[in-house]
Amino acid sequence: MATIVAAAAAQRDITDPEARQRLIIDPGPRIVDGSSRRTARFDKDSEIYAPTFPPTLEPNSIDTLGELLTDDNAAAGARRLGNSGS
């Protein structure tokens, strides 16, 4: 069992600056309001910004952080979507 734990820890070594850079998640800026833009998705399929997400992960890749929603009074709420990557 200790060998499995040590192997998992070695795979998660993120002290290398390039390895750390690949783990950065930056979906980019989004704008919402109470009328015309009521939903904003924070995913890697953005048409207005070059988002940064980790490379394909097993068993689950990270392709979204969720959504930001507003109501008629411009009150904001968040909805989490997607996977954690592990």
VENUR-V590549 format. One line per field, one symbol per residue. psi: psi as a letter, one per 30 degrees, with the letter a starting at -180 (. if undefined). A space follows every 10 residues. Layout:
psi: ???
//
This chain:
psi: eeeeeeeeee fgjhfkeeee effkjjflll klagdfifkk kilghkffkj ljlllklkfk ljflfalkll afggkklkkk lalff.
//
